[in-house]
């Protein structure tokens, strides 16, 4: 077994969301989950035929884009690597096209269908720990492979003042097939800041959530630059672009020594 640790989506070399890329493993699903739990880090298992299988410390996931960036850095780091290459996800067989632009890596994918779920603004603000909060727009669902409920708030003070009911959000998400809430606010016409709520432990909040950035591009119908990670003392930057109806999500992925 061979493993590499990479920092992904960092706005500078000392920041980012960690992922372990594991190759040449012979573990079953239970052993992979136990491995990720023991390491307390997102793990992606890369097979010889470029199948990728994602495990968070608490669950297996159909898609994790910061871990996919880590895979891209590993694959493009091999001698004679092609200009683009594809991987497919283990849980849903989703095809992901990988590319490199300078020092950044990108994952190209198609928007995905979302569950037909109704949720009131009152229920959303209650689960965010802010009953009565006035939202600038209605919450909406979007997906590039892992559905997110996108909730716009007024500003960064509101964003970082949220004390969400993580157990309630998790229970609602499991009931409806939605991978948590993504709260976000506008910084300027093309830049937003966000926080992802899909863990039971506040300390496990994501430093960067690529699937949410991709979902935002789908929902807004425009390219978007997403800042994230302040809540966990990280500085992350995610690029999401629309290209011929597909979504590209990208950023940095640097190997840790």
Protein Blocks (a to p, Z undefined) as FASTA:
>chain_A
ZZddddehiabfkbccdddddehiabdfklmmmmmmmnopacddddfkopacdddfkbcc
fbdfklmmmmmmmmmmpghiafbdcdddfklopacddddehjbccddddddddddddddf
klmmmmnopghiacfbdcddddehiacdddddfblmlmmmpccdfklmmmmmmmnopgbj
addddfblmbccddddfbfblklpcfbdfklmmmmmmmnopacdddehjlnopacddddd
deehiacddddddddZZ
